[in-house]
Amino acid sequence: MADVDFCVVGAGFAGLTAALRLKQAGRSVAVLEARDRVGGRTFTVEGPEGTWIDRGGAWIGPGQDAIYGLMKEFGVASYKQFIEGQAMMVVDGKHYRYEGTIPLTMSPWAALNMGAVFLDLTRLCKTIPLQAPWEAKNADKLDRISYAEWLDNHTLSKPAHTLLEAAIAGLYTSAASETSMLFVLRQLASGGGPSFVLGIKDGSQDSRVVGGMGAVSGAIAAELGDAIQLSTPARRIIHNDDGITVEADNTTVRARRAIVAVPIAIASQILYEPMLPADRSFLHQRMPSGAVVKINIVYDEPFWRNDGLTGQTFAPNTLATLTIDASTDQPRPGVMCVITEAGAARRYSRMDHDERKKEVLANLVERFGGKAADPVAYLDQDWSVERYSGGGMLSHCPPGVLTEFGPAITQPCGRIHWAGTETSAVMHGWVDGAVRSGERAAKEVMRLEPATAA
């Protein structure tokens, strides 16, 4: 039995940040992490030739001041994403090279249609109150329809429809029909709009962390030291007016308040006694995650650069749905990141290792030539079957959920407080949003539990 001021459940960036700020304020804290590592939905490992590989969240960019603040605090540097050259889209077997956000090399009609939809999305994003999207004008109407429904009514070009459906729905690692239009607009708006979300060259997440995300989470973990207990999943949280008791494998923590910083999609795996209020309990049931696989393919060098390509490609309905140059700040080796989402990711999960590797490499050969067939290493991370992640990069709201249960997403339940990128009104879905949520939750609990005089 450990007695502390605060107990944090989860050692992803939200939980680590909350615990860090609590410790820095002179409060005692215990962090319970189910995995045998910190980092949550980020995961950095050592790769071939002494390089490092981010098997989870990896990119940062403009406006993400919270994660940059942590990096500055711990002396962790960043470097710019390689963007020199052309990107590529593959639609119905046709390859379109382009620069910027929209592939103008497609038919003028398709490009015009995509541009018009971008403008519509940008305009609608500006109408969404980030802290309370359920208060937006036409919130009820927008929340009743899916992104797929909205897109059907705003596209006339089939290629434009295919690309816009896959590109935005892919953010939520689920089919476009599964995601509320109001949720889509709020999530896009939290990052500054669709141009930020979809355009690496036009201001999106344009940088990487030297040493990978683990360079940051590892530094925080070192600062927290013995406060972190790994391989210790929280099983039950008992809460009342006197405090909190968190029962976990091999330990029990007694605290004044708890911060639960696990993905909403799996928050219901913890037993709460007494049960959570109805709105929060139902929110756990109604915010699922999706399927995503992240594959890092290592080559002797980033050969695509010599061919005038950025390495960024997008090809709906293929196993290699999205590719991005994920090389480090060193000239060698080359690392190609492949992100497979939604239905394609579920298909990937059903295939055996040799079969899926063969198909992914064939996709890359089609786009980049024969050199793509002979990698040094092939590392895949199927987040869809990660027990303590629950699937993709963030949990999403199906139609009807945000207006009905949205206010419960950050509202404390007695002495239980909530953190995680899903709870952030700014940079919702990114590591930066997770950091912001940890900062918020730490301030909440300290405000309600002032430090006692020594």
C-alpha positions in Angstrom: 0.0 0.0 0.0 1.5 3.3 -1.1 0.1 6.6 0.2 0.7 9.6 -2.1 -1.0 12.9 -2.9 -2.0 11.8 -6.5 -2.1 8.6 -8.5 -1.7 8.8 -12.3 -3.0 5.8 -14.3 -1.1 5.5 -17.6 2.4 6.6 -18.6 1.8 7.9 -22.1 2.6 11.6 -22.7 -0.6 12.7 -20.9 0.2 10.8 -17.8 3.9 11.5 -17.8 3.3 15.2 -18.2 0.7 15.3 -15.4 3.0 13.4 -13.1 6.0 15.6 -14.0 4.1 18.8 -13.1 2.8 17.3 -9.9 6.3 16.3 -8.8 7.8 19.6 -9.8 5.2 21.3 -7.6 6.4 19.3 -4.6 3.5 16.8 -4.6 4.0 13.1 -4.2 2.8 10.9 -7.1 2.6 7.3 -8.2 2.3 6.4 -11.8 0.9 3.0 -12.7 1.6 1.8 -16.3 0.3 -1.4 -17.7 3.0 -1.8 -20.3 6.6 -2.7 -19.6 7.6 0.7 -21.0 6.5 4.3 -21.0 5.3 6.3 -24.0 1.8 4.9 -24.6 0.9 5.3 -28.2 4.4 6.4 -29.0 7.1 3.7 -29.0 10.8 4.3 -30.0 13.1 1.4 -30.6 16.7 1.0 -31.8 16.9 0.2 -35.5 19.6 -1.1 -37.8 23.0 0.7 -38.0 22.5 2.4 -34.7 19.5 4.4 -35.9 16.2 4.7 -34.1 12.6 3.9 -35.2 9.4 5.4 -34.0 6.8 2.7 -34.1 4.0 5.0 -33.0 3.4 8.7 -33.0 6.4 10.5 -34.4 5.8 13.9 -36.0 5.5 17.4 -34.5 4.8 20.8 -36.1 3.8 24.5 -35.9 1.5 25.4 -33.1 2.4 22.4 -31.1 3.9 24.5 -28.3 3.3 22.1 -25.5 5.5 19.2 -26.9 8.1 21.7 -28.0 8.1 23.2 -24.5 8.9 19.8 -23.0 11.6 19.2 -25.6 13.2 22.5 -24.6 12.9 21.7 -21.0 14.9 18.5 -21.4 17.3 19.7 -24.1 15.9 17.5 -26.9 16.4 18.8 -30.4 14.2 18.5 -33.6 15.0 18.3 -37.3 12.9 19.1 -40.4 11.0 16.5 -42.3 12.4 15.9 -45.8 10.0 17.6 -48.3 12.1 18.4 -51.3 10.6 17.0 -54.5 7.2 15.7 -55.4 4.6 13.7 -53.5 2.4 11.1 -55.2 -1.2 10.0 -55.2 -2.4 6.7 -56.8 -6.0 6.5 -57.8 -7.4 3.6 -59.8 -3.9 2.5 -60.7 -2.9 6.0 -62.1 0.0 7.8 -60.5 -0.2 11.6 -60.0 2.9 13.5 -58.9 2.3 16.9 -57.3 3.6 19.5 -54.9 1.5 21.2 -52.2 -1.8 19.8 -50.8 -3.9 19.1 -53.9 -2.7 17.0 -56.8 -3.4 19.5 -59.7 -2.0 16.9 -62.1 -5.3 15.0 -61.8 -8.2 16.0 -64.0 -9.0 19.7 -63.6 -12.5 18.7 -62.5 -11.2 16.5 -59.7 -8.7 19.1 -58.6 -11.4 21.8 -58.6 -13.8 19.6 -56.6 -11.1 18.8 -54.0 -10.2 22.5 -53.7 -13.9 23.4 -53.1 -14.3 20.7 -50.4 -11.1 22.0 -48.7 -12.6 25.5 -48.7 -15.9 24.2 -47.3 -14.1 22.2 -44.5 -11.9 25.3 -43.7 -15.0 27.5 -43.4 -16.9 25.0 -41.3 -13.9 24.5 -39.0 -14.0 28.2 -38.1 -17.5 27.9 -36.8 -16.6 25.2 -34.2 -16.0 26.3 -30.6 -13.1 24.2 -29.6 -13.9 23.9 -25.9 -17.6 23.2 -26.6 -18.2 21.9 -30.1 -21.7 20.8 -29.1 -22.6 24.5 -28.8 -21.7 25.2 -32.5 -24.3 26.5 -34.8 -26.0 23.5 -36.5 -24.2 21.2 -34.0 -27.2 18.9 -33.9 -27.4 18.7 -37.6 -23.7 18.1 -38.1 -23.6 15.5 -35.4 -26.5 13.5 -36.9 -24.6 12.8 -40.1 -21.4 11.0 -40.8 -18.4 12.4 -42.7 -19.3 9.9 -45.5 -22.8 11.4 -45.7 -21.5 14.9 -45.9 -18.9 14.0 -48.5 -21.5 12.3 -50.7 -23.3 15.7 -50.8 -20.2 17.7 -51.6 -18.3 15.8 -54.2 -19.2 15.2 -57.9 -15.8 13.8 -59.0 -15.3 10.1 -58.1 -11.4 10.4 -57.8 -11.9 13.5 -55.5 -14.4 11.6 -53.4 -12.1 8.6 -53.1 -9.1 10.7 -52.0 -11.0 12.9 -49.6 -12.9 10.0 -48.0 -9.7 8.0 -47.4 -7.5 10.9 -46.4 -9.7 12.3 -43.6 -11.3 9.1 -42.5 -7.8 7.7 -42.2 -7.1 10.1 -39.4 -9.6 8.1 -37.3 -8.5 4.7 -38.6 -12.1 3.9 -39.4 -14.6 4.1 -42.2 -15.9 7.6 -43.0 -19.4 6.2 -42.3 -18.4 5.6 -38.6 -17.4 9.2 -37.8 -19.6 12.1 -36.9 -19.2 15.2 -39.1 -19.2 17.4 -36.0 -16.4 15.4 -34.5 -14.4 15.6 -37.8 -14.7 19.3 -37.9 -13.7 19.7 -34.2 -10.7 17.5 -34.6 -9.6 19.3 -37.8 -10.2 22.7 -36.2 -8.1 21.8 -33.1 -5.1 21.6 -35.4 -5.9 24.7 -37.3 -8.0 23.2 -40.1 -7.7 20.7 -43.0 -4.5 22.2 -44.5 -2.5 21.6 -41.3 -3.8 18.1 -41.0 -3.3 16.9 -44.5 -0.4 18.9 -45.9 3.1 18.1 -44.7 4.6 20.6 -47.1 2.1 23.3 -46.3 2.6 23.6 -42.5 1.5 20.3 -41.1 3.7 18.2 -38.8 6.9 19.2 -40.5 9.5 18.0 -37.9 10.8 15.0 -36.1 12.4 14.5 -32.7 16.1 13.7 -32.7 16.3 10.3 -31.1 12.6 9.7 -31.5 9.7 10.4 -29.2 11.4 8.1 -26.7 14.0 10.8 -26.2 11.3 13.0 -24.6 9.3 10.3 -22.7 12.5 8.7 -21.5 13.8 12.0 -20.1 10.5 12.5 -18.2 10.6 9.0 -16.9 14.1 9.5 -15.6 13.0 12.6 -13.8 10.1 10.7 -12.2 12.3 7.8 -11.2 10.7 5.3 -8.8 7.3 7.0 -9.0 6.7 5.0 -12.1 5.7 1.3 -11.8 5.7 -0.6 -15.1 3.8 -3.8 -15.9 1.3 -2.7 -13.3 -2.2 -2.4 -14.9 -4.8 -0.6 -12.8 -7.7 -3.0 -12.2 -10.1 -1.1 -9.9 -10.5 2.5 -8.7 -12.5 2.9 -5.5 -13.4 6.5 -4.9 -15.3 8.4 -2.2 -15.3 11.6 -0.2 -12.2 10.5 1.7 -10.0 9.8 -1.3 -9.0 7.3 -3.9 -7.8 3.7 -3.8 -6.3 2.3 -6.9 -5.9 -1.5 -7.0 -3.4 -2.8 -9.5 -1.4 -5.9 -10.1 0.9 -6.4 -7.1 0.2 -3.0 -5.5 -2.4 -0.8 -4.1 -2.2 3.0 -4.1 -4.1 5.3 -1.7 -4.3 8.9 -2.9 -6.2 12.1 -2.6 -7.2 12.2 -6.3 -6.5 10.1 -9.4 -5.8 11.2 -13.0 -6.8 8.5 -15.5 -4.7 9.0 -18.6 -5.5 6.0 -20.8 -7.3 5.9 -24.2 -11.0 6.4 -23.9 -11.5 3.2 -25.9 -10.1 1.1 -23.1 -10.9 3.3 -20.0 -13.9 1.0 -19.3 -11.5 -1.9 -18.7 -10.9 -0.5 -15.3 -13.6 -1.2 -12.7 -14.9 1.9 -10.9 -16.6 1.7 -7.5 -19.0 3.2 -7.2 -19.8 3.2 -10.9 -19.1 6.4 -12.9 -22.0 8.8 -13.6 -24.1 7.6 -16.6 -22.8 10.2 -19.1 -19.2 9.3 -18.5 -19.9 5.5 -18.4 -21.8 5.7 -21.7 -19.1 7.9 -23.2 -16.6 5.0 -22.6 -19.0 2.7 -24.5 -19.5 5.1 -27.4 -16.0 6.3 -28.3 -14.3 3.4 -30.1 -10.9 3.4 -31.8 -10.0 2.0 -35.2 -7.4 -0.2 -36.9 -3.9 1.0 -37.8 -0.6 -0.6 -38.6 2.6 1.3 -38.7 5.4 -0.3 -40.7 9.0 1.0 -40.8 11.0 -0.3 -43.8 14.8 0.4 -43.6 16.9 0.7 -46.7 20.7 1.4 -47.2 19.8 5.0 -48.2 16.7 7.1 -49.0 17.0 6.3 -52.7 13.6 8.0 -53.6 15.2 11.4 -52.9 17.5 11.0 -55.9 14.4 10.4 -58.1 12.9 13.8 -57.1 10.4 12.3 -54.7 9.6 13.3 -51.1 8.6 9.7 -50.2 5.1 10.8 -49.4 2.5 8.8 -51.3 -1.2 8.1 -50.8 -3.0 5.2 -52.3 -6.5 4.4 -51.0 -7.5 0.7 -50.9 -3.9 -0.6 -50.8 -2.0 -2.1 -47.9 0.6 0.7 -48.2 -2.1 3.3 -47.8 0.2 6.2 -46.9 4.0 6.4 -47.0 6.3 9.1 -45.5 10.0 9.5 -45.5 10.8 8.6 -41.8 14.6 8.8 -42.1 16.5 10.2 -39.2 18.6 13.4 -39.2 21.5 11.4 -40.6 22.0 10.8 -44.4 21.9 7.0 -43.9 20.1 4.7 -43.7 16.8 5.5 -45.4 13.6 4.7 -43.5 10.2 4.6 -45.3 7.2 4.7 -43.0 4.0 2.9 -44.2 0.8 3.6 -42.4 -2.1 1.2 -43.1 -5.5 2.2 -41.8 -9.1 1.0 -41.3 -10.3 -1.9 -43.5 -6.8 -2.3 -45.0 -5.3 -2.6 -41.6 -7.8 -5.2 -40.5 -6.9 -7.1 -43.7 -3.2 -6.8 -42.9 -3.9 -8.3 -39.4 -5.5 -11.3 -40.9 -2.6 -12.1 -43.2 0.5 -14.0 -42.3 3.8 -12.2 -42.0 5.4 -13.2 -45.3 2.2 -12.6 -47.3 1.6 -9.1 -46.0 5.3 -8.1 -46.3 5.3 -9.3 -49.9 2.2 -7.2 -50.8 3.4 -4.0 -49.0 6.8 -4.2 -50.8 5.0 -4.8 -54.1 3.1 -1.6 -53.5 6.3 0.3 -52.9 8.0 -1.2 -56.0 5.1 0.1 -58.1 5.6 3.6 -56.8 9.4 3.8 -56.2 10.9 1.2 -58.5 12.9 -2.0 -58.0 15.1 -0.7 -55.2 12.1 -0.8 -52.8 12.1 -4.6 -53.1 15.2 -5.2 -51.0 15.0 -3.5 -47.6 17.5 -4.0 -44.8 14.7 -4.4 -42.2 11.0 -4.6 -42.0 9.4 -3.7 -38.7 5.6 -3.6 -38.3 3.5 -2.5 -35.3 -0.1 -3.6 -35.4 -1.7 -1.1 -33.0 -5.1 -2.7 -33.7 -4.3 -5.6 -31.4 -2.4 -3.6 -28.7 -4.2 -4.5 -25.4 -3.5 -1.2 -23.7 -4.1 1.0 -26.7 -7.4 -0.2 -28.0 -6.5 0.5 -31.6 -5.6 3.6 -33.6 -4.1 7.0 -32.7 -7.3 8.3 -31.0 -10.8 7.3 -30.1 -13.5 8.9 -32.3 -17.2 9.9 -31.9 -19.7 8.2 -34.1 -22.8 10.3 -35.1 -24.9 11.5 -32.2 -22.2 11.0 -29.5 -20.5 14.4 -29.2 -23.7 16.5 -28.7 -25.2 14.0 -26.3 -22.1 13.0 -24.2 -19.3 15.4 -25.2 -19.4 17.6 -22.1 -18.5 14.5 -20.0 -15.1 14.1 -21.7 -13.2 16.4 -19.3 -15.6 16.7 -16.4 -14.1 15.1 -13.2 -16.1 12.3 -11.6 -15.7 13.1 -8.0 -12.0 12.5 -7.3 -11.3 11.0 -10.7 -9.9 13.3 -13.3 -9.3 12.6 -17.0 -6.4 13.2 -19.4 -5.4 12.0 -22.8 -5.2 13.5 -26.3 -9.0 12.9 -26.8 -9.7 15.4 -24.0 -7.7 18.2 -25.5 -9.4 21.0 -27.3 -6.2 22.0 -29.1 -4.2 19.5 -31.1 -6.7 16.8 -30.4 -5.3 13.5 -31.6 -1.6 14.5 -31.5 1.1 14.0 -28.9 0.9 17.8 -28.3 -2.7 17.4 -27.3 -1.8 14.6 -24.8 0.8 16.9 -23.3 -1.7 19.8 -23.0 -4.2 17.4 -21.3 -1.6 16.4 -18.8 -0.9 20.0 -17.9 -4.6 20.7 -17.5 -5.3 17.7 -15.3 -2.3 18.4 -13.0 -3.6 22.0 -12.5 -7.1 20.7 -11.8 -6.1 18.3 -9.0 -3.7 20.8 -7.4 -6.3 23.5 -7.4 -8.7 21.2 -5.6 -6.1 19.8 -3.2 -3.9 22.7 -2.1 -0.5 21.8 -0.7 -0.4 21.5 3.0 2.1 23.6 5.0 5.2 21.7 6.1 
